[in-house]
Amino acid sequence: MLLVILLIIILILVYYLFILENYICIKNNLLKEDEIVEINNLLKNIKNYNDEEYKKYVLLDFNKYKNIYDIIYKNDFLKNKIKKEFNVNLKYPNYPIEYRIYKKNTDLLPWHQDKKLMNNYLECIYILENNSNSYFQYLKNLKIHKYYQNQNDLIIVKPRDIIHNITPFDKGEKIILKFIINL
């Protein structure tokens, strides 16, 4: 029995240390102030949200919100980052941007890996507003890192790779845009 437990622990360590890439990119101050204002103005009149236990959200139609897609997918940092690290040109996604408002006093997102919805893409979280007491935590090299997401921060992860969570909050508000980058 002890040998089985030891073998399981070794397999878990091998998985975390050698199989997962643990890819994460955190970029502060992604957009210019006028771009943030434009995005918020375009989103302020949304009223019909999909409602789930820990969030309410809307998938943004490409044609109706093309200006938001342009701001994100024509961003110089993102274009350069994707070209340099993955040798592909940044292009419009084949999945819509999600405008998400997290709910207070709910178990937001427990420890998880993002599900892989398709092949070859990155998951991106852009912080529109965060005056909550919620943190983004991730496991890298068997160490837990705790990061407070400020407005205008971007986090990029690979699906089914880095293990992370979002801590619950009871103060303030946390609003994001979740989008993908096709590789």
C-alpha positions as CSV (number, residue, x, y, z in Angstrom):
1,M,0.0,0.0,0.0
2,L,2.8,2.4,0.9
3,L,4.5,1.6,-2.4
4,V,1.3,2.5,-4.3
5,I,1.0,5.8,-2.5
6,L,4.6,6.6,-3.2
7,L,4.2,5.7,-6.8
8,I,1.2,8.0,-7.1
9,I,3.1,10.9,-5.5
10,I,6.0,10.3,-7.9
11,L,3.6,10.3,-10.9
12,I,2.0,13.5,-9.7
13,L,5.4,15.2,-9.3
14,V,6.5,14.0,-12.8
15,Y,3.3,15.4,-14.2
16,Y,3.7,18.8,-12.6
17,L,7.5,19.1,-13.2
18,F,7.9,17.6,-16.6
19,I,4.7,17.3,-18.5
20,L,3.0,20.6,-17.8
21,E,4.6,23.6,-19.4
22,N,3.2,25.9,-16.7
23,Y,2.8,28.6,-19.3
24,I,1.6,31.9,-17.9
25,C,2.1,35.5,-19.1
26,I,1.0,38.4,-16.9
27,K,1.0,41.9,-18.6
28,N,0.2,45.0,-16.7
29,N,-1.3,48.1,-18.4
30,L,-2.2,46.3,-21.7
31,L,-4.4,49.1,-23.2
32,K,-4.3,52.8,-23.5
33,E,-6.7,54.9,-21.3
34,D,-8.8,55.9,-24.3
35,E,-9.2,52.2,-25.3
36,I,-10.4,51.3,-21.8
37,V,-12.9,54.1,-21.9
38,E,-14.2,53.0,-25.4
39,I,-14.6,49.4,-24.2
40,N,-16.5,50.4,-21.1
41,N,-18.8,52.8,-23.1
42,L,-19.6,50.0,-25.6
43,L,-20.4,47.6,-22.8
44,K,-22.3,49.9,-20.4
45,N,-25.8,49.3,-21.9
46,I,-25.8,45.5,-21.8
47,K,-28.8,44.3,-19.9
48,N,-29.5,40.7,-21.0
49,Y,-26.9,38.5,-19.3
50,N,-26.6,34.7,-19.1
51,D,-26.7,33.9,-15.4
52,E,-24.7,31.1,-13.7
53,E,-23.9,30.3,-10.1
54,Y,-20.7,32.4,-9.9
55,K,-21.0,34.8,-12.8
56,K,-23.2,36.6,-15.2
57,Y,-22.0,37.0,-18.8
58,V,-22.6,37.9,-22.4
59,L,-20.8,36.5,-25.5
60,L,-20.0,39.5,-27.6
61,D,-21.1,39.4,-31.1
62,F,-18.3,40.2,-33.5
63,N,-20.2,42.6,-35.7
64,K,-21.9,44.5,-32.9
65,Y,-18.7,44.8,-30.8
66,K,-16.1,44.9,-33.6
67,N,-14.4,47.9,-32.0
68,I,-13.7,45.8,-28.9
69,Y,-12.3,43.0,-31.1
70,D,-10.1,45.5,-33.0
71,I,-8.8,47.0,-29.7
72,I,-7.7,43.6,-28.5
73,Y,-6.6,41.8,-31.6
74,K,-4.7,44.8,-33.0
75,N,-2.9,45.4,-29.8
76,D,0.9,45.7,-30.4
77,F,2.0,43.9,-27.3
78,L,-0.2,40.9,-28.1
79,K,0.8,40.8,-31.8
80,N,4.5,40.9,-30.9
81,K,4.2,38.4,-28.0
82,I,2.3,35.8,-30.1
83,K,4.6,36.2,-33.1
84,K,7.8,35.9,-30.9
85,E,6.7,33.0,-28.7
86,F,4.5,31.0,-31.1
87,N,5.6,32.2,-34.5
88,V,2.0,33.0,-35.6
89,N,0.2,36.2,-36.5
90,L,-2.5,37.4,-34.2
91,K,-5.9,37.1,-35.9
92,Y,-9.5,37.4,-34.9
93,P,-10.7,34.4,-32.9
94,N,-13.1,31.6,-33.9
95,Y,-14.8,31.9,-30.5
96,P,-16.5,35.1,-29.1
97,I,-15.1,37.3,-26.4
98,E,-17.0,36.8,-23.1
99,Y,-17.9,39.9,-21.0
100,R,-18.0,38.4,-17.5
101,I,-19.1,39.9,-14.1
102,Y,-18.2,37.7,-11.1
103,K,-20.7,37.5,-8.3
104,K,-19.9,38.3,-4.7
105,N,-20.0,35.7,-2.0
106,T,-19.8,32.7,-4.3
107,D,-17.2,30.0,-4.7
108,L,-15.8,31.5,-7.9
109,L,-13.4,29.1,-9.6
110,P,-11.8,26.4,-7.4
111,W,-8.4,25.0,-8.4
112,H,-8.6,23.8,-12.0
113,Q,-7.1,23.7,-15.4
114,D,-9.0,25.4,-18.2
115,K,-10.8,22.9,-20.3
116,K,-9.5,22.5,-23.8
117,L,-12.3,23.7,-26.1
118,M,-10.4,23.2,-29.4
119,N,-6.8,22.7,-30.6
120,N,-4.0,25.3,-30.5
121,Y,-5.2,28.3,-28.6
122,L,-4.4,30.4,-25.5
123,E,-6.9,31.6,-22.9
124,C,-6.8,35.3,-22.0
125,I,-8.3,37.2,-19.1
126,Y,-8.3,41.0,-19.4
127,I,-9.4,42.9,-16.2
128,L,-11.8,45.6,-17.0
129,E,-12.5,46.4,-13.3
130,N,-11.4,45.0,-10.0
131,N,-11.9,46.7,-6.7
132,S,-12.7,43.4,-5.0
133,N,-10.7,41.4,-2.5
134,S,-10.3,38.5,-4.9
135,Y,-7.0,37.0,-6.1
136,F,-5.8,35.0,-9.0
137,Q,-3.7,32.1,-7.7
138,Y,-1.7,29.6,-9.7
139,L,0.6,26.6,-9.2
140,K,4.0,26.8,-10.9
141,N,7.0,24.7,-10.1
142,L,5.1,23.2,-7.1
143,K,4.7,26.7,-5.6
144,I,1.4,28.6,-5.2
145,H,1.7,32.2,-6.5
146,K,-0.9,34.8,-5.4
147,Y,-1.6,37.7,-7.7
148,Y,-4.0,40.6,-7.3
149,Q,-5.4,41.5,-10.7
150,N,-5.5,45.2,-11.3
151,Q,-7.6,47.0,-13.9
152,N,-6.0,46.8,-17.3
153,D,-4.0,43.6,-16.5
154,L,-3.9,40.6,-18.9
155,I,-3.3,37.0,-17.9
156,I,-2.6,34.4,-20.6
157,V,-2.6,30.7,-20.0
158,K,-2.6,27.5,-22.0
159,P,-5.7,25.3,-21.5
160,R,-5.1,22.1,-19.7
161,D,-1.8,23.4,-18.5
162,I,-1.4,25.7,-15.5
163,I,-3.5,25.0,-12.5
164,H,-5.1,28.1,-11.0
165,N,-8.1,29.5,-9.2
166,I,-9.9,32.7,-8.4
167,T,-10.6,33.4,-4.8
168,P,-14.1,34.4,-3.6
169,F,-14.7,38.0,-2.6
170,D,-17.2,39.8,-0.4
171,K,-16.2,43.4,-1.3
172,G,-16.2,45.4,-4.5
173,E,-16.6,44.1,-8.1
174,K,-14.6,42.1,-10.6
175,I,-15.3,42.4,-14.3
176,I,-13.3,40.8,-17.1
177,L,-13.1,40.1,-20.8
178,K,-12.3,36.4,-21.5
179,F,-11.0,35.7,-24.9
180,I,-8.9,33.3,-26.9
181,I,-5.9,33.6,-29.2
182,N,-5.8,31.0,-31.9
183,L,-2.4,29.6,-32.6
